[in-house]
Amino acid sequence: MSIEIFKRILSSLILIPVSVIVILDGKIFFEIFLILIFFISLWELKNITINKFLFYLSLSFFLISFLTIYNIRNYNEIDNLNLFNFFFILTICISTDIGGYVFGNLFKGPKLTKISPNKTISGSIGAFIFSFIISYLYLNYIQIFINYSKPYSFKIFIIIFFISAISQIGDIFVSYLKRSSKKKDTGNLIPGHGGLLDRIDGMLFAFPFSYFLFFYKIL
């Protein structure tokens, strides 16, 4: 196991439990956590965006993203529906990221786009496959932890596909900003991962899209 992969795993083992605890709290700690993430992301965005128009466009989108993240978490306390939706979206985004990383490194192959030379078609396919598998497990076993269950239907399959696709688009967009500014990572805050924005770029795109599904009761 390489040093970078070891750092990546260790960082994840620390960050994931902390994030879950804060999200479950859903009150002042979650709000502080969200504000902190916003300003760190904003700082990293400033460091990788050389075009002012793109910076202000991204800033506006970031504001919308963080507002939707907050609203999805706190919209409805009945039957823990807010927690179900929040962790469902989070599960898709994280599994998309992991699947893309693992499959891309294992199978390599043709590049997905010139915007991000490290992204491969095999990685993108792996991102979809992994998100389907992990989301299936989530949907089937979440009722153990909360008083809510969701049937695994074709509609859910389509929702997972689109959320995963939007998450990948967010990743590619931030990769474009990094490539434009000749930066490898958005920062060096998280050992093995790079910057914070490197880890949440897909989520920032997926949550506003998911909020639309949530608001119109599609999700």
C-alpha positions in Angstrom: 0.0 0.0 0.0 1.4 3.4 -1.0 1.9 6.2 1.5 -0.8 8.4 -0.3 -3.4 5.6 -0.2 -2.6 5.0 3.5 -3.1 8.8 4.2 -6.3 8.8 2.2 -7.8 5.8 4.2 -6.6 7.2 7.6 -8.1 10.7 6.8 -11.4 9.1 5.8 -11.6 7.0 8.9 -11.3 10.2 11.0 -13.5 12.5 8.8 -16.4 10.2 8.1 -17.4 9.5 11.8 -16.9 13.1 12.8 -19.1 14.3 9.8 -21.8 11.7 10.6 -22.0 12.8 14.3 -22.3 16.5 13.3 -24.9 15.8 10.7 -26.9 13.7 13.1 -26.8 16.5 15.6 -28.5 18.7 13.0 -28.5 21.9 15.2 -25.8 24.4 16.3 -22.8 22.0 15.6 -24.1 21.2 12.2 -24.6 24.9 11.4 -21.1 25.8 12.6 -19.7 22.8 10.6 -21.5 23.9 7.5 -20.3 27.5 7.8 -16.7 26.4 8.4 -16.8 24.2 5.3 -18.2 27.0 3.3 -15.4 29.5 4.1 -12.7 26.9 3.6 -14.2 25.9 0.2 -14.5 29.6 -0.7 -10.8 30.1 0.1 -9.8 27.1 -2.0 -12.1 28.2 -4.8 -10.3 31.6 -4.8 -6.9 29.9 -5.0 -7.8 27.9 -8.1 -10.0 30.3 -10.0 -8.1 32.8 -12.2 -11.2 34.0 -14.1 -13.2 36.5 -12.1 -16.5 35.7 -13.9 -16.1 32.0 -13.1 -15.2 32.8 -9.5 -18.4 34.9 -8.9 -20.5 32.4 -10.8 -19.1 29.5 -8.7 -19.5 31.6 -5.5 -23.2 32.1 -6.3 -23.6 28.4 -7.0 -21.8 27.6 -3.7 -24.2 29.7 -1.8 -27.1 27.9 -3.3 -25.5 24.6 -2.7 -24.9 25.2 1.0 -28.4 26.5 1.5 -29.9 23.4 -0.1 -27.6 21.2 2.1 -28.9 23.0 5.2 -32.6 22.8 4.0 -32.5 19.1 3.1 -31.0 18.3 6.5 -33.5 20.4 8.4 -36.6 20.5 6.2 -38.8 17.9 7.8 -38.3 16.2 11.2 -41.2 13.8 10.8 -40.1 10.1 10.7 -36.5 11.3 10.2 -37.3 11.8 6.5 -34.7 14.6 6.4 -32.0 12.3 7.6 -33.0 9.6 5.1 -32.7 12.0 2.2 -29.6 13.7 3.4 -27.6 10.4 3.9 -29.1 8.9 0.7 -27.6 11.8 -1.4 -24.4 11.7 0.6 -24.1 7.9 0.1 -24.4 8.3 -3.6 -21.8 11.1 -3.8 -19.3 9.3 -1.6 -19.7 5.9 -3.4 -19.5 7.7 -6.8 -16.1 9.2 -5.7 -14.8 5.9 -4.3 -16.0 3.9 -7.3 -14.4 6.3 -9.7 -11.1 6.3 -7.9 -10.9 2.5 -7.5 -12.1 1.5 -10.9 -10.0 4.3 -12.6 -6.8 3.1 -10.9 -7.5 -0.6 -11.5 -8.6 -0.6 -15.1 -7.3 2.8 -16.4 -8.1 2.9 -20.2 -9.3 5.8 -22.4 -9.6 9.2 -20.9 -13.1 10.5 -20.1 -12.4 14.2 -21.0 -9.4 16.4 -21.8 -10.6 18.8 -19.0 -9.5 16.3 -16.4 -6.7 13.9 -17.7 -6.9 11.7 -14.6 -10.6 10.8 -15.3 -11.2 7.7 -17.3 -14.2 6.0 -18.9 -13.6 3.0 -16.7 -13.6 5.3 -13.6 -16.9 6.8 -14.6 -18.5 3.4 -15.2 -17.1 2.3 -11.8 -18.6 5.3 -10.1 -22.1 4.4 -11.4 -21.7 0.7 -10.5 -20.4 1.4 -7.0 -23.1 4.1 -6.3 -25.8 1.6 -7.4 -24.4 -1.2 -5.1 -23.9 1.0 -2.0 -27.2 2.8 -2.5 -29.0 -0.5 -2.8 -27.5 -1.6 0.5 -28.4 1.7 2.1 -32.0 1.5 0.9 -32.5 -2.1 2.1 -30.9 -1.8 5.5 -31.6 1.8 6.6 -34.8 0.9 8.3 -32.7 -0.8 11.0 -31.5 2.6 12.1 -34.5 4.9 11.4 -38.2 4.5 11.3 -38.4 4.9 7.5 -38.0 2.6 4.5 -37.8 3.3 0.8 -38.7 0.8 -1.9 -36.0 0.0 -4.4 -37.8 0.7 -7.7 -36.8 1.7 -11.2 -37.5 5.3 -10.3 -34.9 5.1 -7.5 -32.5 3.5 -10.0 -32.9 6.5 -12.3 -32.5 9.0 -9.4 -29.2 7.3 -8.3 -27.9 7.5 -11.9 -28.6 11.2 -12.3 -27.3 12.2 -8.8 -24.1 10.2 -9.5 -23.8 11.8 -13.0 -24.2 15.3 -11.5 -21.7 14.5 -8.8 -19.2 13.5 -11.5 -19.9 16.7 -13.5 -19.1 18.7 -10.3 -15.8 16.9 -10.0 -14.9 17.6 -13.6 -15.8 21.3 -13.3 -13.5 21.7 -10.3 -10.8 19.8 -12.2 -11.2 22.3 -15.0 -10.6 25.2 -12.6 -7.6 23.4 -11.2 -6.2 22.7 -14.6 -6.8 26.3 -15.7 -4.8 27.6 -12.7 -2.2 24.8 -13.1 -2.9 23.4 -9.6 -3.0 19.7 -8.9 -5.3 20.0 -5.8 -7.5 22.7 -4.4 -5.4 22.7 -1.3 -3.5 20.4 1.2 -5.9 20.5 4.1 -6.7 16.7 4.1 -3.7 14.3 3.9 -4.0 11.9 0.9 -7.0 13.8 -0.5 -5.8 17.4 -1.2 -8.1 20.2 -0.3 -11.5 20.1 1.2 -13.0 21.2 -2.2 -11.4 18.1 -3.8 -13.7 15.9 -1.6 -16.9 17.8 -1.7 -17.0 19.2 -5.3 -19.4 16.5 -6.5 -21.7 17.0 -3.5 -21.9 20.8 -4.1 -23.4 20.0 -7.5 -25.5 17.0 -6.5 -27.3 18.6 -3.5 -29.0 21.4 -5.5 -30.2 18.9 -8.1 -31.4 16.6 -5.3 -33.2 19.5 -3.6 -35.2 19.9 -6.8 -36.2 16.2 -6.6 -36.9 16.6 -2.9 -38.9 19.8 -3.2 -41.2 18.3 -5.9 -41.4 15.0 -3.9 -39.7 13.0 -6.6 -37.1 11.8 -4.1 
